[in-house]
Amino acid sequence: MTKSRGAEFWRQQVDAQRASGLSVAGYCRMHGVGAWSFHSWRRRLEAKAPEAVRLIAVTIQDEVPAMESATTSAGIEVRLASGVVLSLARHFDGASLHRAVEALR
């Protein structure tokens, strides 16, 4: 009888494969999981969370460079894997951050 593996197992495998830098085929070979099952579960998990937010980089600027205009809103820049860039003004408030995060969902 085959051992049944649930969503949490496959979520961990999908995340680990992405972090590993290996191809799906290489990761599956190395970890003894079926590539067909891996692809099937990845599609299923991504369908449940199509707008999953993965952080790529956060940049915090303490000062506005001299050549930038005084109206430039230097502060925090968040880059997501989806290509979305969230720029927050230097003195943003918690409510603004909450609205920005909700908009990304």
FIMIMI-431548 format. One record per residue (C-alpha): x, y, z; residue number from 1. Coordinates in steps of 0.001 Angstrom, whole numbers, plus 524288, in hexadecimal, padded with zeros to 5 digits. Layout:
[r [X Y Z] NUM]
...
END
This chain:
[r [80000 80000 80000] 1]
[r [804F4 80DA8 7FCA0] 2]
[r [80696 817AF 80745] 3]
[r [7FD7A 8233F 8050F] 4]
[r [803F2 83092 805A8] 5]
[r [7FBE8 83C92 8087A] 6]
[r [7FC16 84AD5 804C3] 7]
[r [80596 84ECA 80F77] 8]
[r [80FB9 844E6 80AE0] 9]
[r [80EAA 849C5 7FCE0] 10]
[r [80EC4 8581D 800F5] 11]
[r [81BB4 8557A 807D0] 12]
[r [82100 84E5F 7FBD7] 13]
[r [81D09 8595D 7F298] 14]
[r [8232E 863AA 7FB6D] 15]
[r [82F8D 85B91 7FD2D] 16]
[r [830EA 85964 7EE84] 17]
[r [82FB8 867FA 7EBD2] 18]
[r [839CC 86B15 7F631] 19]
[r [8430C 8606A 7F17F] 20]
[r [8457C 8661C 7E40F] 21]
[r [843E9 85880 7DE48] 22]
[r [83AE8 85541 7D30A] 23]
[r [82E77 84E25 7D6CF] 24]
[r [8339C 8419F 7D0A6] 25]
[r [8409A 842B9 7D7D6] 26]
[r [83A24 845D7 7E4CE] 27]
[r [8308D 83A8E 7E37D] 28]
[r [83B65 830F8 7E026] 29]
[r [8439A 83583 7EB96] 30]
[r [83861 834C3 7F563] 31]
[r [83182 828A8 7F06B] 32]
[r [824A7 82F05 7ECC5] 33]
[r [81D5D 82D28 7E016] 34]
[r [81E6F 83862 7D67D] 35]
[r [8108B 83639 7D1AD] 36]
[r [80B4A 83709 7DF98] 37]
[r [813D9 842DA 7E249] 38]
[r [80E76 84A2E 7D66F] 39]
[r [8008D 84639 7D99E] 40]
[r [8017B 84AC3 7E7BC] 41]
[r [80879 8575F 7E410] 42]
[r [7FD6B 85AD8 7DAAF] 43]
[r [7F358 85774 7E502] 44]
[r [7FA19 85F8E 7EF90] 45]
[r [7FC24 86B38 7E693] 46]
[r [7EDD9 86ABD 7E27C] 47]
[r [7E9FE 86C4C 7F0BD] 48]
[r [7F318 877E9 7F287] 49]
[r [7F532 87E3B 7E537] 50]
[r [7FA0E 88AE9 7EB17] 51]
[r [80333 88538 7F528] 52]
[r [80CBE 88FB3 7F94E] 53]
[r [81B19 88C24 7F8F3] 54]
[r [82495 8967B 7FD53] 55]
[r [83093 898DE 7F4DF] 56]
[r [836D7 8A4CD 7FB15] 57]
[r [8344F 8AFE7 8046C] 58]
[r [83BCC 8BC99 8031A] 59]
[r [83B75 8C707 80D91] 60]
[r [840C3 8D465 809FC] 61]
[r [844D7 8DD33 81528] 62]
[r [847A9 8E8E8 80CA8] 63]
[r [842F4 8EE1E 7FFAF] 64]
[r [84E9B 8EF5D 7F665] 65]
[r [851F2 8FDA1 7F327] 66]
[r [84EA3 8FC12 7E4B7] 67]
[r [840C0 8F793 7E7B7] 68]
[r [835D6 90164 7E8F4] 69]
[r [830F3 90543 7F658] 70]
[r [823CD 8FF48 7F2DB] 71]
[r [829A5 8F1B4 7F160] 72]
[r [8240B 8E8CC 7FB9D] 73]
[r [82FE9 8E139 80025] 74]
[r [82CDC 8D700 80A4B] 75]
[r [82A54 8C88A 80902] 76]
[r [829BF 8C12D 7FC3C] 77]
[r [824CB 8B32F 7FC27] 78]
[r [8270E 8AAE3 7EFF1] 79]
[r [81ED4 89EBF 7EE27] 80]
[r [82183 892C7 7E5D3] 81]
[r [815A1 89625 7DD92] 82]
[r [81C76 8A28D 7D90F] 83]
[r [8142F 8AB87 7E173] 84]
[r [81BC5 8B667 7E81C] 85]
[r [815D5 8BCAF 7F427] 86]
[r [81BB4 8C9F7 7F780] 87]
[r [81834 8D035 8045F] 88]
[r [81B56 8DE3D 807F2] 89]
[r [825B0 8E0B4 81216] 90]
[r [81BB7 8E39B 81CC9] 91]
[r [810C2 8DA5A 81925] 92]
[r [806FA 8D68B 8238C] 93]
[r [80204 8C924 8277D] 94]
[r [7F4E6 8CB46 820C8] 95]
[r [7FBD4 8CDFB 813E3] 96]
[r [803AE 8C17D 81522] 97]
[r [7F759 8B9C7 81837] 98]
[r [7F071 8BF49 80C27] 99]
[r [7FC3C 8BC43 803A6] 100]
[r [7FD13 8AE2C 80866] 101]
[r [7EE71 8AC38 8066B] 102]
[r [7EFAC 8B192 7F892] 103]
[r [7FA2E 8A771 7F5A7] 104]
[r [7F133 89C5B 7F9BE] 105]
END
